Amino acid sequence: MAMKCIRSLRSLVLGKESTEFGGCRTFSAGGSKAKKGSKGGGSSDAPKASTLSKEVKSTTVVGANILKDGADPKISPDSEYPDWLWHLLDKRPALSELKRKNIETLPYEDLRRFVKLDNRARIKENNVVKAKN
């Protein structure tokens, strides 16, 4: 309600002169005072050197902490992680490659992927046909 009163008073007091300038006040992002000693060189934009030692970087996952009071987790040896973790980034065959192979000789995982990708392609094709009609 206070903003409504201020707007109505502004329009009454300022009148025609305020409409020439747009009647809108904006603020700069940096504030009103300039930094002392700065010559506009942009030296503050340079990346800062890391204060962490190489030992800390090699034994912890820096930045992985999601808790306020927690600490960054330590890196464990590879033997302590599950086997499936190491295969997450492996390249899997595309639908065109799976179509070229004999379906009866495909391993179970590739067969599941073939069915999933084939269904997805069929659904997209049906959607295109329905969209044209």
C-alpha positions in Angstrom: 0.0 0.0 0.0 2.9 2.3 0.7 4.2 1.9 -2.8 0.8 2.8 -4.2 0.8 6.0 -2.2 4.3 6.9 -3.3 3.5 6.3 -7.0 0.4 8.5 -6.8 2.3 11.3 -5.0 5.2 11.1 -7.5 2.8 11.5 -10.4 1.1 14.5 -8.7 4.3 16.3 -7.7 6.6 15.7 -10.7 3.9 16.0 -13.4 5.0 16.5 -17.0 8.8 16.8 -16.4 9.0 13.2 -15.1 7.4 11.7 -18.2 10.2 13.2 -20.4 12.9 11.2 -18.6 10.9 8.0 -18.3 10.1 8.2 -14.6 12.1 5.1 -13.7 15.2 5.1 -11.5 17.8 2.3 -11.9 20.8 1.4 -9.8 24.3 0.4 -11.0 25.6 -3.1 -10.1 28.9 -1.8 -8.6 27.5 0.8 -6.2 28.0 4.5 -6.2 31.6 4.8 -4.9 34.5 3.9 -7.1 37.3 1.7 -5.7 40.3 3.6 -4.6 43.4 3.0 -6.6 41.8 1.2 -9.4 42.6 2.3 -12.9 40.1 0.1 -14.7 42.7 -2.6 -15.4 40.4 -5.5 -14.3 43.1 -7.0 -12.1 40.4 -8.3 -9.7 38.9 -10.5 -12.4 42.0 -12.6 -12.6 41.7 -16.2 -11.2 43.1 -16.5 -7.8 45.8 -19.1 -6.9 44.6 -22.1 -5.0 45.5 -22.2 -1.4 45.1 -26.0 -1.1 48.3 -28.1 -1.1 48.8 -30.8 -3.6 48.5 -33.5 -0.9 45.1 -32.3 0.1 44.0 -32.2 -3.6 45.1 -35.7 -4.2 43.5 -37.3 -1.1 40.1 -35.5 -1.0 37.3 -34.6 -3.3 37.4 -30.9 -3.0 34.0 -29.2 -3.2 31.9 -32.4 -2.9 30.7 -31.6 0.7 26.9 -30.9 0.7 26.5 -30.5 4.5 27.1 -27.3 6.4 29.1 -28.9 9.2 30.6 -31.7 7.1 34.0 -32.1 5.5 35.0 -33.0 2.0 35.0 -36.8 1.5 38.3 -38.7 1.3 39.3 -40.6 -1.9 39.3 -44.3 -1.3 41.3 -46.9 -3.1 39.7 -48.3 -6.3 39.1 -51.7 -4.7 36.6 -50.2 -2.3 34.3 -48.9 -5.0 31.6 -51.2 -6.7 32.5 -52.7 -10.1 29.6 -51.1 -11.9 31.0 -47.7 -11.2 33.8 -48.2 -13.6 31.5 -49.0 -16.5 29.2 -46.0 -16.3 31.1 -44.0 -18.9 31.6 -46.9 -21.4 30.3 -46.3 -24.9 27.1 -48.3 -25.6 26.1 -49.3 -29.1 23.5 -47.1 -31.0 20.3 -48.4 -32.4 21.6 -48.5 -35.9 24.6 -50.6 -34.8 22.3 -53.0 -32.9 20.0 -53.4 -35.9 23.0 -54.6 -38.0 23.8 -57.4 -35.5 21.9 -60.7 -35.2 19.3 -60.2 -32.5 19.5 -63.8 -31.3 23.2 -63.6 -30.5 23.0 -60.3 -28.6 23.9 -60.4 -24.9 21.0 -59.6 -22.5 22.1 -56.0 -21.8 22.4 -55.2 -25.5 19.0 -56.9 -26.2 17.4 -54.7 -23.5 19.0 -51.6 -25.0 17.8 -52.6 -28.5 14.2 -53.0 -27.3 14.2 -49.7 -25.4 15.7 -47.7 -28.3 13.5 -49.4 -30.9 10.4 -48.5 -28.9 11.5 -45.0 -28.4 12.1 -44.6 -32.2 8.7 -46.1 -33.0 7.0 -43.7 -30.6 8.7 -40.7 -32.1 7.8 -41.8 -35.6 4.1 -42.2 -34.6 4.1 -38.8 -33.0 5.4 -37.2 -36.2 2.7 -39.0 -38.2 0.0 -37.8 -35.8 1.3 -34.2 -35.8 1.1 -34.0 -39.6 -2.6 -35.0 -39.6 
